[in-house]
Amino acid sequence: MKQPSHHQIATYLTDYALSELVKYVMEDTNCSIEEAMEHVYNSPLMPALQDEEGELYVQSPAYLYEMMNDYQRE
């Protein structure tokens, strides 16, 4: 079986983290999925999360959620 590439792993983990972040926002704010997605995708955390070289995507979604909230408190 062929090993997944670094890019494939990064994409998978980033997508997973994003779906979890959206769920966390929905649970914490009782908003719609559309509002939660807008909140997450417009977060200052997004560019850092999508940077494969920074490898932020390997962090747990809970940790990323705390980071996202910290960014927005500043």
N, CA, C and O atoms as a Tinker XYZ file with bonds, in Angstrom:
   296  protein
     1  N      0.843000   -1.179000    0.000000    73     2
     2  CA     0.000000    0.000000    0.000000    64     1     3
     3  C      0.892000    1.249000    0.000000    63     2     4     5
     4  O      1.901000    1.309000    0.704000    81     3
     5  N      0.503000    2.227000   -0.795000    73     3     6
     6  CA     1.271000    3.461000   -0.939000    64     5     7
     7  C      1.023000    4.380000    0.252000    63     6     8     9
     8  O     -0.111000    4.542000    0.703000    81     7
     9  N      2.100000    4.977000    0.752000    73     7    10
    10  CA     2.014000    5.935000    1.862000    64     9    11
    11  C      1.397000    7.244000    1.368000    63    10    12    13
    12  O      1.698000    7.686000    0.259000    81    11
    13  N      0.539000    7.868000    2.177000    73    11    14
    14  CA     0.006000    9.171000    1.773000    64    13    15
    15  C      1.115000   10.222000    1.799000    63    14    16    17
    16  O      2.055000   10.136000    2.590000    81    15
    17  N      0.988000   11.195000    0.934000    73    15    18
    18  CA     1.974000   12.261000    0.870000    64    17    19
    19  C      1.771000   13.230000    2.040000    63    18    20    21
    20  O      0.735000   13.218000    2.705000    81    19
    21  N      2.767000   14.055000    2.268000    73    19    22
    22  CA     2.670000   15.082000    3.314000    64    21    23
    23  C      1.467000   15.983000    3.048000    63    22    24    25
    24  O      0.736000   16.340000    3.972000    81    23
    25  N      1.266000   16.343000    1.800000    73    23    26
    26  CA     0.135000   17.202000    1.429000    64    25    27
    27  C     -1.200000   16.517000    1.727000    63    26    28    29
    28  O     -2.119000   17.159000    2.235000    81    27
    29  N     -1.317000   15.244000    1.423000    73    27    30
    30  CA    -2.566000   14.512000    1.688000    64    29    31
    31  C     -2.858000   14.442000    3.186000    63    30    32    33
    32  O     -4.002000   14.608000    3.611000    81    31
    33  N     -1.833000   14.198000    3.967000    73    31    34
    34  CA    -2.004000   14.145000    5.418000    64    33    35
    35  C     -2.407000   15.516000    5.946000    63    34    36    37
    36  O     -3.320000   15.624000    6.765000    81    35
    37  N     -1.735000   16.557000    5.484000    73    35    38
    38  CA    -2.047000   17.920000    5.921000    64    37    39
    39  C     -3.478000   18.288000    5.565000    63    38    40    41
    40  O     -4.189000   18.880000    6.378000    81    39
    41  N     -3.900000   17.945000    4.367000    73    39    42
    42  CA    -5.262000   18.254000    3.927000    64    41    43
    43  C     -6.289000   17.525000    4.788000    63    42    44    45
    44  O     -7.275000   18.119000    5.225000    81    43
    45  N     -6.057000   16.253000    5.028000    73    43    46
    46  CA    -6.980000   15.466000    5.846000    64    45    47
    47  C     -7.095000   16.041000    7.259000    63    46    48    49
    48  O     -8.201000   16.236000    7.765000    81    47
    49  N     -5.965000   16.309000    7.886000    73    47    50
    50  CA    -5.969000   16.814000    9.258000    64    49    51
    51  C     -6.549000   18.225000    9.349000    63    50    52    53
    52  O     -7.230000   18.557000   10.320000    81    51
    53  N     -6.284000   19.043000    8.354000    73    51    54
    54  CA    -6.848000   20.395000    8.329000    64    53    55
    55  C     -8.362000   20.331000    8.182000    63    54    56    57
    56  O     -9.083000   21.033000    8.891000    81    55
    57  N     -8.846000   19.502000    7.275000    73    55    58
    58  CA   -10.296000   19.356000    7.082000    64    57    59
    59  C    -10.973000   18.856000    8.356000    63    58    60    61
    60  O    -12.043000   19.336000    8.730000    81    59
    61  N    -10.345000   17.893000    9.014000    73    59    62
    62  CA   -10.893000   17.379000   10.268000    64    61    63
    63  C    -10.944000   18.485000   11.325000    63    62    64    65
    64  O    -11.961000   18.656000   11.996000    81    63
    65  N     -9.865000   19.220000   11.470000    73    63    66
    66  CA    -9.818000   20.302000   12.461000    64    65    67
    67  C    -10.889000   21.344000   12.173000    63    66    68    69
    68  O    -11.555000   21.820000   13.092000    81    67
    69  N    -11.056000   21.698000   10.911000    73    67    70
    70  CA   -12.059000   22.700000   10.552000    64    69    71
    71  C    -13.468000   22.227000   10.888000    63    70    72    73
    72  O    -14.277000   23.005000   11.393000    81    71
    73  N    -13.768000   20.970000   10.616000    73    71    74
    74  CA   -15.107000   20.462000   10.929000    64    73    75
    75  C    -15.349000   20.470000   12.439000    63    74    76    77
    76  O    -16.454000   20.770000   12.891000    81    75
    77  N    -14.328000   20.145000   13.208000    73    75    78
    78  CA   -14.463000   20.171000   14.670000    64    77    79
    79  C    -14.600000   21.607000   15.179000    63    78    80    81
    80  O    -15.393000   21.864000   16.085000    81    79
    81  N    -13.849000   22.531000   14.618000    73    79    82
    82  CA   -13.949000   23.931000   15.033000    64    81    83
    83  C    -15.353000   24.463000   14.774000    63    82    84    85
    84  O    -15.907000   25.178000   15.608000    81    83
    85  N    -15.924000   24.124000   13.640000    73    83    86
    86  CA   -17.291000   24.558000   13.329000    64    85    87
    87  C    -18.267000   23.986000   14.357000    63    86    88    89
    88  O    -19.158000   24.694000   14.826000    81    87
    89  N    -18.105000   22.715000   14.708000    73    87    90
    90  CA   -18.976000   22.109000   15.728000    64    89    91
    91  C    -18.838000   22.823000   17.067000    63    90    92    93
    92  O    -19.837000   23.096000   17.732000    81    91
    93  N    -17.603000   23.126000   17.465000    73    91    94
    94  CA   -17.386000   23.823000   18.735000    64    93    95
    95  C    -18.067000   25.187000   18.747000    63    94    96    97
    96  O    -18.697000   25.557000   19.737000    81    95
    97  N    -17.945000   25.932000   17.656000    73    95    98
    98  CA   -18.574000   27.256000   17.581000    64    97    99
    99  C    -20.088000   27.111000   17.674000    63    98   100   101
   100  O    -20.746000   27.870000   18.386000    81    99
   101  N    -20.639000   26.139000   16.959000    73    99   102
   102  CA   -22.092000   25.925000   16.998000    64   101   103
   103  C    -22.558000   25.601000   18.413000    63   102   104   105
   104  O    -23.573000   26.126000   18.871000    81   103
   105  N    -21.824000   24.745000   19.099000    73   103   106
   106  CA   -22.200000   24.348000   20.457000    64   105   107
   107  C    -22.089000   25.507000   21.440000    63   106   108   109
   108  O    -22.946000   25.675000   22.308000    81   107
   109  N    -21.038000   26.303000   21.305000    73   107   110
   110  CA   -20.803000   27.390000   22.262000    64   109   111
   111  C    -21.692000   28.602000   22.038000    63   110   112   113
   112  O    -22.010000   29.323000   22.985000    81   111
   113  N    -22.096000   28.833000   20.795000    73   111   114
   114  CA   -22.843000   30.051000   20.502000    64   113   115
   115  C    -24.284000   29.803000   20.053000    63   114   116   117
   116  O    -25.043000   30.749000   19.846000    81   115
   117  N    -24.654000   28.544000   19.906000    73   115   118
   118  CA   -25.999000   28.184000   19.438000    64   117   119
   119  C    -26.341000   28.853000   18.108000    63   118   120   121
   120  O    -27.474000   29.284000   17.894000    81   119
   121  N    -25.358000   28.935000   17.224000    73   119   122
   122  CA   -25.588000   29.544000   15.920000    64   121   123
   123  C    -25.784000   28.451000   14.868000    63   122   124   125
   124  O    -25.620000   27.262000   15.143000    81   123
   125  N    -26.132000   28.879000   13.675000    73   123   126
   126  CA   -26.311000   27.938000   12.564000    64   125   127
   127  C    -24.954000   27.472000   12.053000    63   126   128   129
   128  O    -23.918000   28.057000   12.369000    81   127
   129  N    -24.981000   26.418000   11.264000    73   127   130
   130  CA   -23.734000   25.912000   10.687000    64   129   131
   131  C    -23.113000   26.958000    9.762000    63   130   132   133
   132  O    -21.890000   27.084000    9.704000    81   131
   133  N    -23.938000   27.698000    9.048000    73   131   134
   134  CA   -23.425000   28.736000    8.149000    64   133   135
   135  C    -22.705000   29.823000    8.932000    63   134   136   137
   136  O    -21.621000   30.259000    8.544000    81   135
   137  N    -23.305000   30.260000   10.034000    73   135   138
   138  CA   -22.675000   31.289000   10.870000    64   137   139
   139  C    -21.382000   30.775000   11.493000    63   138   140   141
   140  O    -20.390000   31.499000   11.574000    81   139
   141  N    -21.404000   29.522000   11.929000    73   139   142
   142  CA   -20.205000   28.933000   12.536000    64   141   143
   143  C    -19.084000   28.817000   11.507000    63   142   144   145
   144  O    -17.924000   29.092000   11.814000    81   143
   145  N    -19.428000   28.411000   10.296000    73   143   146
   146  CA   -18.423000   28.298000    9.240000    64   145   147
   147  C    -17.841000   29.667000    8.914000    63   146   148   149
   148  O    -16.631000   29.800000    8.732000    81   147
   149  N    -18.684000   30.673000    8.840000    73   147   150
   150  CA   -18.203000   32.027000    8.569000    64   149   151
   151  C    -17.251000   32.481000    9.673000    63   150   152   153
   152  O    -16.210000   33.081000    9.404000    81   151
   153  N    -17.623000   32.188000   10.911000    73   151   154
   154  CA   -16.794000   32.553000   12.060000    64   153   155
   155  C    -15.417000   31.895000   11.966000    63   154   156   157
   156  O    -14.396000   32.558000   12.147000    81   155
   157  N    -15.393000   30.610000   11.688000    73   155   158
   158  CA   -14.133000   29.864000   11.627000    64   157   159
   159  C    -13.299000   30.294000   10.422000    63   158   160   161
   160  O    -12.106000   30.571000   10.551000    81   159
   161  N    -13.930000   30.347000    9.256000    73   159   162
   162  CA   -13.178000   30.630000    8.030000    64   161   163
   163  C    -12.688000   32.076000    7.960000    63   162   164   165
   164  O    -11.742000   32.369000    7.228000    81   163
   165  N    -13.308000   32.970000    8.701000    73   163   166
   166  CA   -12.858000   34.361000    8.734000    64   165   167
   167  C    -11.946000   34.650000    9.928000    63   166   168   169
   168  O    -11.535000   35.790000   10.141000    81   167
   169  N    -11.640000   33.626000   10.689000    73   167   170
   170  CA   -10.779000   33.761000   11.854000    64   169   171
   171  C     -9.341000   34.048000   11.437000    63   170   172   173
   172  O     -8.893000   33.573000   10.394000    81   171
   173  N     -8.609000   34.828000   12.248000    73   171   174
   174  CA    -7.180000   35.042000   11.964000    64   173   175
   175  C     -6.364000   33.743000   12.039000    63   174   176   177
   176  O     -5.227000   33.697000   11.568000    81   175
   177  N     -6.934000   32.706000   12.620000    73   175   178
   178  CA    -6.247000   31.413000   12.729000    64   177   179
   179  C     -6.158000   30.699000   11.378000    63   178   180   181
   180  O     -5.248000   29.898000   11.166000    81   179
   181  N     -7.085000   30.979000   10.470000    73   179   182
   182  CA    -7.159000   30.237000    9.208000    64   181   183
   183  C     -5.866000   30.238000    8.396000    63   182   184   185
   184  O     -5.421000   29.164000    7.990000    81   183
   185  N     -5.244000   31.381000    8.140000    73   183   186
   186  CA    -4.005000   31.329000    7.346000    64   185   187
   187  C     -2.922000   30.452000    7.992000    63   186   188   189
   188  O     -2.203000   29.727000    7.305000    81   187
   189  N     -2.822000   30.531000    9.298000    73   187   190
   190  CA    -1.819000   29.720000    9.997000    64   189   191
   191  C     -2.171000   28.236000    9.918000    63   190   192   193
   192  O     -1.289000   27.392000    9.757000    81   191
   193  N     -3.442000   27.924000   10.031000    73   191   194
   194  CA    -3.881000   26.530000    9.976000    64   193   195
   195  C     -3.668000   25.943000    8.579000    63   194   196   197
   196  O     -3.347000   24.762000    8.447000    81   195
   197  N     -3.841000   26.742000    7.560000    73   195   198
   198  CA    -3.697000   26.265000    6.191000    64   197   199
   199  C     -2.250000   26.240000    5.712000    63   198   200   201
   200  O     -1.975000   25.722000    4.630000    81   199
   201  N     -1.333000   26.777000    6.480000    73   199   202
   202  CA     0.081000   26.771000    6.122000    64   201   203
   203  C      0.672000   25.398000    6.447000    63   202   204   205
   204  O      0.917000   25.079000    7.611000    81   203
   205  N      0.896000   24.603000    5.420000    73   203   206
   206  CA     1.399000   23.240000    5.628000    64   205   207
   207  C      2.772000   23.217000    6.290000    63   206   208   209
   208  O      3.074000   22.300000    7.052000    81   207
   209  N      3.591000   24.197000    6.013000    73   207   210
   210  CA     4.932000   24.218000    6.588000    64   209   211
   211  C      4.906000   24.497000    8.086000    63   210   212   213
   212  O      5.782000   24.035000    8.816000    81   211
   213  N      3.917000   25.243000    8.547000    73   211   214
   214  CA     3.801000   25.551000    9.969000    64   213   215
   215  C      3.311000   24.376000   10.790000    63   214   216   217
   216  O      3.519000   24.323000   12.002000    81   215
   217  N      2.663000   23.440000   10.129000    73   215   218
   218  CA     2.152000   22.204000   10.735000    64   217   219
   219  C      1.263000   22.434000   11.958000    63   218   220   221
   220  O      1.251000   21.612000   12.874000    81   219
   221  N      0.530000   23.528000   11.980000    73   219   222
   222  CA    -0.414000   23.774000   13.066000    64   221   223
   223  C     -1.548000   22.753000   13.045000    63   222   224   225
   224  O     -2.159000   22.481000   14.079000    81   223
   225  N     -1.828000   22.195000   11.889000    73   223   226
   226  CA    -2.898000   21.217000   11.714000    64   225   227
   227  C     -2.699000   19.943000   12.545000    63   226   228   229
   228  O     -3.644000   19.172000   12.708000    81   227
   229  N     -1.495000   19.708000   13.073000    73   227   230
   230  CA    -1.274000   18.508000   13.881000    64   229   231
   231  C     -1.761000   18.692000   15.324000    63   230   232   233
   232  O     -1.821000   17.727000   16.085000    81   231
   233  N     -2.103000   19.905000   15.693000    73   231   234
   234  CA    -2.615000   20.173000   17.045000    64   233   235
   235  C     -4.063000   19.686000   17.154000    63   234   236   237
   236  O     -4.754000   19.543000   16.146000    81   235
   237  N     -4.504000   19.440000   18.359000    73   235   238
   238  CA    -5.867000   18.972000   18.561000    64   237   239
   239  C     -6.858000   20.083000   18.229000    63   238   240   241
   240  O     -6.546000   21.262000   18.399000    81   239
   241  N     -8.046000   19.720000   17.760000    73   239   242
   242  CA    -9.062000   20.736000   17.490000    64   241   243
   243  C     -9.409000   21.567000   18.725000    63   242   244   245
   244  O     -9.696000   22.758000   18.603000    81   243
   245  N     -9.386000   20.960000   19.902000    73   243   246
   246  CA    -9.684000   21.708000   21.131000    64   245   247
   247  C     -8.636000   22.793000   21.367000    63   246   248   249
   248  O     -8.972000   23.916000   21.741000    81   247
   249  N     -7.386000   22.460000   21.151000    73   247   250
   250  CA    -6.306000   23.442000   21.292000    64   249   251
   251  C     -6.457000   24.552000   20.258000    63   250   252   253
   252  O     -6.294000   25.729000   20.577000    81   251
   253  N     -6.766000   24.177000   19.031000    73   251   254
   254  CA    -6.955000   25.164000   17.972000    64   253   255
   255  C     -8.134000   26.086000   18.280000    63   254   256   257
   256  O     -8.095000   27.278000   17.976000    81   255
   257  N     -9.173000   25.528000   18.882000    73   255   258
   258  CA   -10.337000   26.338000   19.246000    64   257   259
   259  C     -9.955000   27.380000   20.295000    63   258   260   261
   260  O    -10.385000   28.531000   20.216000    81   259
   261  N     -9.158000   26.983000   21.263000    73   259   262
   262  CA    -8.685000   27.935000   22.272000    64   261   263
   263  C     -7.823000   29.018000   21.620000    63   262   264   265
   264  O     -7.935000   30.196000   21.961000    81   263
   265  N     -6.970000   28.617000   20.690000    73   263   266
   266  CA    -6.148000   29.597000   19.970000    64   265   267
   267  C     -7.020000   30.581000   19.196000    63   266   268   269
   268  O     -6.776000   31.787000   19.207000    81   267
   269  N     -8.036000   30.052000   18.526000    73   267   270
   270  CA    -8.931000   30.901000   17.752000    64   269   271
   271  C     -9.635000   31.907000   18.658000    63   270   272   273
   272  O     -9.776000   33.076000   18.300000    81   271
   273  N    -10.070000   31.460000   19.812000    73   271   274
   274  CA   -10.736000   32.355000   20.756000    64   273   275
   275  C     -9.757000   33.383000   21.318000    63   274   276   277
   276  O    -10.129000   34.537000   21.531000    81   275
   277  N     -8.527000   32.982000   21.557000    73   275   278
   278  CA    -7.513000   33.926000   22.039000    64   277   279
   279  C     -7.230000   35.012000   21.007000    63   278   280   281
   280  O     -7.088000   36.185000   21.354000    81   279
   281  N     -7.149000   34.613000   19.726000    73   279   282
   282  CA    -6.940000   35.601000   18.657000    64   281   283
   283  C     -8.058000   36.647000   18.661000    63   282   284   285
   284  O     -7.809000   37.840000   18.485000    81   283
   285  N     -9.278000   36.187000   18.864000    73   283   286
   286  CA   -10.414000   37.104000   18.758000    64   285   287
   287  C    -10.584000   37.973000   19.989000    63   286   288   289
   288  O    -11.275000   38.991000   19.935000    81   287
   289  N     -9.969000   37.594000   21.093000    73   287   290
   290  CA   -10.017000   38.425000   22.300000    64   289   291
   291  C     -9.048000   39.606000   22.219000    63   290   292   293
   292  O     -9.213000   40.608000   22.915000    81   291
   293  N     -8.035000   39.471000   21.356000    73   291   294
   294  CA    -6.997000   40.513000   21.232000    64   293   295
   295  C     -7.519000   41.722000   20.500000    63   294   296
   296  O     -6.785000   42.691000   20.306000    81   295
